[in-house]
Each structure stands twice: as C-alpha cells, then as structure tokens.
Amino acid sequence: MLAAIIALCTLLPRAWAMALGHQIGGLFFRINQKRVDIARVNLQWCFPELTEADREKLLRLHLARYGQAILDMGLVWWASRSRIDRLCTVSGEYELEALRRSGEKVLLVIPHVLGIDMTGAALAQLAPGTSMMKTPSNPLLHRWLWRGRTRFGARIFTRDQGLRPLVKAIRAGHVGYLMPDEDLGDAASVFAPFFGIPTATLPVVGRIARMTGAKVIPVFCELDDRGRYHVKLGKSLSGFPSGDLQVDATTVNAAFEASIRTAPEQYLWTLKWFRTRPKGEASPYAT
C-alpha cells in the first residue's frame, strides 16, 4: 500500500510532492512520539548552544525534509536516469574522476543523511559503485530498497556477507559507497568524538582503506526548498589511513560533523546515535 502511494507521488508536480512530504513530516511529529523524543535528545546533546526553541524549529524542519525524502524514494525506484539528473547537482567530482583515471581505488563515505539513496543514484552517472546494506525484516521493503540501489548498475552486498565481497569489488575498480556512522554496539567499535561526544564508531573505513589502498572521500547531500538534491564531494582525507583505528574513526567523524553542521536538518536525528556509552555512563534514551 505504501509503495503504491509513493509510486503515485512520482506523478505529482514537484511543488505538490514537496508540500505533501512536508505534511507527512508534520504527521510524523504528531504520531511518532518515540522517534521525536530520540531526535530531541540528539539535538540537545549535539547543539547545546542553541535555545530549546531553536532546536524545536530545527526538529520540525528535519521532519519536513524527512517526509519529502520518503516520498522521493519513488524516484529512486522508478524515475528515469534523465529525471534524476535534472533533480540532482553533483559538485566536487573532479578529484574522484582524476583518481579513477590514474587507476586509484576510491571509497566514498557519507553520514546517514536523508538523501542517501538519491545520492547513490546521482553518483552512479560518474562511476560503477558498490555498497553494503542491512537486510530489512520486511521482505517487501528489502525488495524495493534492493531495486533502487541496484538499478543503475551498483553492486550491493548485505552485512551478513561480511566485508570480503565489498573489498573485492573495490579492488576490481568499483567505487565504494559506505555509511559507517551507525551505532552497532561496543563489541567491534571504538569511542571517537562526534559533536564532542564519545561515540561508538565502527572503524571500518580505515580497515577498508588499508585493505584496498583506496582514497577516502567524504560526501554530503542536501535537499533544498525547491526539491533539488545537492550532492557534494569533499577532498580526500589526508594521511588516511593512519594505521591507528581510533585516529581514523576520529578523522571520519570530524569530516561528517563538519558537513552536518552546514545543514543539520539533513541528518537522520531519529536514530539512537549515542545509545552505546562508555562504561559507567547511562544511555541518554533510557526512560
């Protein structure tokens, strides 16, 4: 049912789709108190310098963008290559192109922004890509996510396959595309600062860079008021990997924080980014 609604929304004029997405974000604010409360905690931890009123304004804008991005999944799943290209602008791609021409391996890393899938679709025009995804519990959702992420030629692997297939694809010349900022517990993580907060961080970027020799380029994406996506490739991380997983995780988190601060409404604040705490600290989401 949801997929059918999203499909119908791809037929709407862009302004109408954006307005409807804004309304969906408002509905989310009213009915999903659990996620709204998580977002409030995250914003309070990351932006203590803002007033409560300013953080609430940021939360409302974030949810509006969230609703708009949800509807735009239909474009990722069904829109033509030309339509996606008209909606997306890509900047900073020159280093990526130069690295590929010289035979270098490349790993793009992006935080969990709302336009992750649209970014992948936009970047597919530059190079064949490869990435990993978590297998959703809903088989239908898995089907549609898989469709959207592979329809422009990307090779996608699931987490339960491990890193080996992804590393092999990068070595073969595919450009890696990874979202390494999810809190997956402390078993395989290091605590690296993120917005000044010790955060359980997977040191996977440094590991993959070391295994493949890939240059690591941070990426960000911003959805604007007119419904256009701006994909921005930064400069490759200097001196990366360092050989120290803690240092490398800190470097990646710092790059992500810098980009998020430019447009904080774009980050997925409804996830428990600080759930895993150093020993002795309580989770900020405990009720």
N, C-alpha and C positions, 0 to 999 in steps of 0.2 A: 504493500500500500504506500509506504513512504517513498519507495523507489519510483512508483508511478507519479506521485506528486512532484518529486524532484524532476522527473522527466518532463512533465507538463510545464514546469517553470523555465525550462530551457527555451520555450517558445515565446516567453514574455519579452516585451521591450526591456532593455537593460534597466531603465529607471524604475519600472514596475517591479522587476525582480529584486532590485536593491531595497525598495520600500517594503516589500513583503518580507525580505530577510531581516530587516530592522524590526518589524513587528514580531517575527519569530524570536528574535533575541529578547524582546520585552516579555514575551510569554515565558521564555526560559527563566527569566528573572523572577517571575511571579510563582512558577510552579516547581522549580527545582531548587529548594532552599538549601539542600545539602551541598550542591556544587557552588552555589552563590556564596555560602559561608566559607568554603575552601578558598575561593578566589579572594574573599575579603582578608582572610588570614595571610595569604601570599602577598597581597598588595601592601598590607600593613608591615610585613617583615621586610619587603624589598624597597618600599618607599616611605620610611618613617618620617621623612622630611615634609611629606605632603599632609595637608589637613585631611580630616576624615571626609569632608565634603568633596575635596578634590579627588580622593581615592574612589569615592562612590561615583563620581562623574566618569572617572576612568573605567570603572567596572561596567557602567551602563554602555559606554562606547564599545568596550571589548565585546559585550554580549551582542550588540547590534552587528558588529563585524562577524561574530561567530555565526549568527543566523544567516548572514549573507553568504559566508563561505560554505555553510552546509548546503544551501541551495545550489551553489556553484559546483558541487560535486557532480551534478548532472552534466555540466560542460566537460568536466574531466572524463566522464564516462562515454559521452555521446557526441560532443561537438567536433566539428571538423578541425583539421590542423590549421587552416587559414583563420577560422574564427578564434581559436585560442591565441594565435599570433597577434590578432587585432586587439585582444584584450590585455595582452602582456607585453611589457617592455623589459628588456634584459640589458643591464649595464655592467661594465667591468669585465666583460667576457674576453678581452684581448689577451690577458695572461693565460687563461685557460687554452685559448687557441694556439698561442705560441708554445706552450708546454707540450701540447699534443703534436704539433708539427715537429718538435725536436725529439719526439719519442718518449717523453716523460710520462710517468703514470700520475694520475690525479685522483684525489679524494675530496669531494665537496661535502662539507658538514653544515648542517642547518639546525637551529633550535626548533622546538615544536611551535612554530607559528601557524596561524590559521590557514595560510595558503600553501602548506607543504605539498599537497598533491598537484595543485596548479603550477607550482614552481617546477616540479618534476616534469610535467607536461611541457612547460615552456623551454626548459633546458634540453629536452630531447632533440630539438632542432639543431643544437650545437654539436652533440656527440652521443654515441650509443652509451647508455647508462646501465648501472647495476645497483641494486639496493637490497635491504632486508626489511621484512615486516613481521609483526606479531600476528599470529593466526587468530582472528576473532572467534569467539564462541558461537556466533551466529553464522551458519553456513552461507546464507544468502548475502549477508554483509561481506563475507570473505570473497564471494564470487564477484561482487561489484567492485570492491577495492582492487582485487586482482586484475579485473578487466581494465580499470582506469590506469593502473600503474604499469601495465604491460602493452597497452595498445599502440604506443609509439615506439616500440622496439626495446624497451628496457628489460633486463633480466632481473627477476625478483626471486629472492630466496627467503625462506621462513627461518625464524630464530632457531627452531629445533634442528635445523640443518647445520648449525654452527657457522663459524667464520670461514672455514676452508673453501666453500664454493664462491663466496664473495671475494676472497683474496685471489683465487684462481682467475675470476673474471676480470679483476683489476689488472692483474699481471698480463692478461690477454689483450688489454687495451681498452676495456670499458672504463668509463669514468664512474667512480664510486659516488654514491649519494647516501649520506648517513645522518640519522637523527639521534645523537648519543647522549641526550640530556635527561633521559627518563630515570627516575629513582627506582632501581630494581633491588634495593636492599644492600646491606654492607658486606655480603659474602664475597662478591667479586669487585667491589667498589673501593675507591679511595675518597677521603673527605677533602674536597677542594673548594676554595671560596667562590661563591656565586652571590652577587649583591652583598658581599661582606659576610655571608653566612656559610659556615662549613656545611657542604652539601655532598651527599653520597653520589659520586660520579663514576661512571664506567670509564676506565682508562683505555677504552677500545680504540680510540683514534690513534693514539701513539703506537699501539700494538700493530694496527693495520699498516700505518705509515712505515714502520720499521720492517714489516714482513714484505711489503711491496715496493718500497722505495718511493712511494707516492708523495707528491707535493700536496699539502692540505690547504684548501681554500674555503674560508667561511662564507656562507651565503645567508641572505635575509630576504624576506618578501613582505611587501606592504600592499594591502588592499585599500584604495582611496575612496573618497566620497562619490566619484563618478563610476565606480565599479571596475576600475583598471588595476591590474596587479603589476607592481614594480619589483622585479627580481634584481637583486644587487649582489654581484660577486665581489668580495673583498680581495685584498692582496694575500698571497700565500703566506702561511705562518713562517716567520724567520727562525732558523735554527731548530726546526721541528722535523723529526722527534729529537728530544734531547737525550734519550736513553733513561730518563727518570719518569716513571709513570705519573707520579704525583705532580711534577713540574708540568708535564704535558697536559694533564687534566686541568690544571690551573690555567694554562695558556688558552685552551679551548673555551673554558668557562668565561674567561675575561673577554674573549672575542664575541661570544654570544651576548654577554651582558652589555657590551658597548653598542651592539646593534639593537638590542631590545630597548635600550634607553632612548633611542631615536624615535621609536613608535611603540610604546609599551602596550597599547591596546591590541597589538597583533599577536602577542604571546598567549599561549593557552593556560590561563591562570586557574582554570577549574580543576587542574590535576594536583595531586599532593607532592609537590616538588621537594618538600622538606620533611617528608614522613619519617625517613630513617635518620636518626640523630646519633651523634657520638655518645658513647656510654655515659649513662648518668643523666642525660637530657631527655625530657618528655617530648612526645610528638606535639606540635602546636595544634594538631587537628583533633586531639583527644577531647571527648565530651564528658 
